[in-house]
Amino acid sequence: MIRIALCVTYDGSRYHGWQHQEEVSSVQQTLEHALSRVANHSVTVVCAGRTDAGVHATAQVVHFDTEVLRTERSWVFGANSNLPADISVLWAQPVTLDFHARFSALARTYRYILCNQNVRPGIFHKAVSWYFKPLDAERMQMAAYYLLGEHDFSSFRGSGCQAQHAVRSIHALSVKRQGQLVILEVTANAFLLHMVRNIVGVLLEIGEGEKPPEWALEVLQSCDRKKAGITSAPNGLYLVKIDYPDHFNLPKLPKGPFFLT
């Protein structure tokens, strides 16, 4: 038995999320179909983090087991020749059987990209979210500091979340402006359903001046989703990095998406 790790990038706009679902298209089933054709047997993949409908990834990591021998190049180009244009395998590498795409991961990093202008963008409208009110990125950064560390993030947990508990540890959370784009980047050991999008919802109210930066702490300590803000749109969200122990020796890529400096 051989275990193969893959890195996958995809535009989630037309998919109903990562996870396989009946009667609707998902990234997982599309990737598995392509890999099964290369392997000449049914392939089931395990991912580092399941993304929601409309959410993108620049560095999703998966693994699967096979008994067939293929070169790394064959896995990459064979899969890509059977994938639609909005999903692409970036690299493939054999790993030891103790590697697990989900359970071996140390941390995950997401980026949320907002186009902040008074009219909706015509270009990249499925690649970024849009907010028409002026945003103060510095105020949003001040609020972000209150969310660092290990906390109960129940206030930022989406309904339907199946996690056993809401305690998560945020290692880093930054908000920066690049021209008309406001970019939030967050790294944590793991995430709850809609956690990043709900954090963005709170920071938006602070960034537009409706709430003070300290409101982020009030929301966090309330452990009540009803005390928080909106759930921001999925199209601005990207899974951009998965951290693994160095001994697995996986390739390291620049964080995307590519159109950011």
C-alpha positions in Angstrom: 0.0 0.0 0.0 1.3 3.5 -1.0 0.0 6.7 0.5 0.1 9.8 -1.7 -0.3 13.4 -0.6 -1.6 16.0 -3.0 -1.9 19.7 -3.0 -5.0 21.0 -4.7 -6.2 24.5 -5.7 -9.8 25.2 -6.7 -12.3 27.9 -7.4 -15.3 26.9 -5.3 -17.8 29.1 -7.0 -19.8 26.4 -8.7 -19.4 23.6 -6.1 -21.5 22.8 -3.1 -18.4 22.7 -0.9 -15.6 20.2 -0.5 -17.5 17.2 0.9 -19.1 14.6 -1.3 -22.9 15.1 -1.5 -25.7 13.2 -3.3 -27.1 14.8 -6.5 -24.9 18.0 -6.3 -21.3 18.6 -7.4 -18.5 18.8 -4.9 -14.8 19.3 -5.1 -14.1 16.0 -3.5 -16.1 13.8 -5.9 -14.7 15.7 -8.9 -11.1 15.1 -7.7 -11.8 11.5 -6.8 -13.2 10.8 -10.2 -10.1 12.2 -11.9 -7.7 10.3 -9.6 -9.6 7.1 -10.1 -9.1 7.3 -13.8 -5.3 7.7 -13.3 -5.2 4.9 -10.8 -7.5 2.6 -12.6 -9.3 1.9 -9.4 -11.7 3.8 -7.1 -9.9 6.4 -5.1 -11.2 8.1 -1.9 -9.4 11.2 -0.6 -9.1 12.7 2.9 -8.7 16.5 3.1 -7.0 18.8 5.6 -10.0 21.0 6.0 -13.5 20.8 4.5 -14.5 24.1 2.8 -18.0 25.4 2.4 -20.0 26.0 -0.7 -18.5 28.9 -2.7 -15.2 28.9 -0.7 -11.9 28.6 -2.6 -8.5 27.0 -1.8 -5.0 27.7 -3.0 -3.3 24.9 -1.0 -5.8 22.2 0.1 -3.9 19.1 1.1 -5.3 15.6 0.7 -4.1 12.0 0.9 -5.2 8.7 -0.6 -4.0 5.1 -0.6 -3.3 3.0 -3.7 -1.4 -0.1 -4.7 -0.5 1.2 -8.2 2.8 2.7 -9.1 2.7 6.1 -10.7 5.3 8.9 -10.9 4.6 12.1 -9.1 4.4 13.8 -12.5 1.8 11.2 -13.6 -0.4 11.9 -10.6 -0.3 15.6 -11.2 -0.7 15.8 -15.0 -2.9 12.7 -15.2 -5.3 14.2 -12.6 -5.3 17.6 -14.2 -6.0 16.2 -17.6 -9.2 14.7 -16.1 -10.2 17.8 -14.0 -12.2 20.8 -15.0 -10.4 24.1 -15.4 -11.4 25.4 -11.9 -9.6 22.5 -10.0 -5.9 21.9 -10.4 -3.4 19.5 -8.6 -0.2 21.5 -7.8 2.0 18.6 -6.5 2.0 15.0 -5.6 4.3 13.2 -3.2 4.5 9.7 -1.6 4.3 9.9 2.2 4.6 7.4 5.0 1.5 5.6 6.2 1.4 7.6 9.4 0.7 10.8 7.5 -2.9 12.0 7.6 -4.0 15.1 5.8 -6.4 16.1 8.6 -5.0 14.7 11.8 -1.3 15.4 11.1 -2.0 19.1 10.4 -0.6 21.5 13.0 -2.4 24.6 11.8 -4.5 26.0 8.9 -4.5 29.5 7.4 -7.3 31.2 5.7 -7.4 34.6 3.9 -10.6 36.6 3.4 -10.5 39.2 0.7 -12.8 42.2 0.5 -13.2 44.7 -2.3 -13.9 47.9 -0.4 -15.5 50.4 -2.8 -18.9 52.1 -3.2 -19.9 50.0 -6.2 -19.7 46.3 -6.7 -16.8 45.0 -8.7 -17.4 43.6 -12.2 -14.0 41.8 -12.3 -13.2 39.0 -9.9 -16.8 39.2 -8.5 -16.7 35.5 -7.6 -13.1 35.8 -6.3 -13.6 38.5 -3.7 -16.3 39.7 -1.4 -17.6 43.3 -1.6 -18.3 45.8 1.1 -19.5 49.3 0.1 -19.0 51.2 3.3 -15.5 52.6 4.0 -13.5 50.3 6.3 -10.8 51.3 8.7 -8.3 48.4 8.6 -6.4 49.7 11.6 -9.6 49.6 13.8 -10.2 46.0 12.6 -6.7 45.0 13.5 -7.2 46.5 17.0 -10.3 44.3 17.4 -8.5 41.3 16.0 -6.0 41.2 18.9 -8.9 40.3 21.3 -9.4 37.1 19.5 -5.9 35.8 19.7 -5.2 32.7 21.8 -7.3 29.8 23.0 -10.9 30.6 23.6 -14.4 29.2 23.4 -15.5 30.5 20.0 -19.2 29.6 20.3 -20.1 33.2 19.3 -18.5 32.6 15.9 -19.8 29.0 15.4 -22.3 28.4 12.6 -25.5 26.5 13.2 -25.1 22.9 12.1 -21.5 22.7 13.2 -20.7 19.1 14.2 -17.6 19.8 16.2 -17.6 18.3 19.7 -16.6 21.6 21.3 -16.0 25.2 20.3 -12.5 25.7 21.9 -10.0 26.7 19.3 -6.6 28.5 19.3 -6.0 31.4 17.0 -2.2 31.8 16.5 -2.3 34.9 14.3 -4.9 37.3 12.9 -4.1 40.3 10.8 -6.1 42.8 8.8 -4.3 44.8 6.1 -5.3 47.1 3.2 -3.8 46.8 -0.3 -5.4 49.6 -2.3 -9.1 48.8 -2.6 -8.7 45.3 -1.1 -8.9 44.6 2.7 -7.3 41.3 3.5 -7.9 39.3 6.7 -5.5 36.4 7.4 -6.1 34.0 10.2 -4.1 31.0 11.4 -5.5 28.5 13.9 -5.1 24.9 15.0 -8.6 24.3 13.6 -11.8 26.1 12.7 -15.5 25.8 13.4 -18.2 25.9 10.8 -18.3 29.5 9.3 -15.9 30.6 12.0 -13.8 32.8 9.7 -16.8 34.3 7.9 -18.4 35.1 11.3 -15.2 36.8 12.5 -15.2 38.9 9.4 -18.8 39.8 10.1 -17.9 41.2 13.5 -14.8 43.0 12.2 -16.8 44.7 9.5 -19.1 46.5 12.0 -16.0 47.6 13.8 -14.2 48.7 10.6 -17.1 50.9 9.5 -17.3 52.5 12.9 -20.6 51.1 14.1 -18.9 49.3 17.0 -15.7 49.9 19.1 -12.8 47.5 18.8 -13.6 46.2 22.3 -16.9 44.8 21.0 -15.0 41.9 19.5 -14.1 40.8 23.1 -17.7 41.3 24.3 -18.9 39.0 21.5 -16.2 36.4 22.2 -16.9 36.3 26.0 -20.7 36.1 25.5 -20.4 32.6 23.8 -23.6 33.5 22.1 -23.9 33.5 18.3 -26.8 35.9 18.4 -24.6 38.6 19.9 -22.3 38.6 16.9 -22.6 40.1 13.4 -23.5 38.7 10.0 -22.0 35.7 8.3 -20.0 37.2 5.5 -20.2 35.9 1.9 -18.2 32.8 1.1 -16.7 34.0 -2.2 -14.0 36.0 -0.5 -12.6 33.1 1.6 -9.5 31.1 0.7 -7.8 28.2 2.4 -4.2 29.2 1.7 -1.9 27.1 3.9 -1.7 23.9 5.9 1.2 23.4 8.4 2.6 19.9 8.9 5.6 18.6 11.0 8.8 19.1 9.1 9.7 15.4 9.0 7.0 14.8 6.4 9.0 17.1 4.1 6.1 18.4 2.1 6.6 21.1 -0.5 6.1 24.7 0.7 4.3 27.1 -1.6 3.7 30.9 -1.4 0.3 31.7 0.2 -2.2 32.7 -2.5 -4.3 33.7 -4.2 -1.8 34.7 -6.9 -3.3 38.2 -7.5 -2.2 39.4 -4.1 1.2 41.1 -3.8 
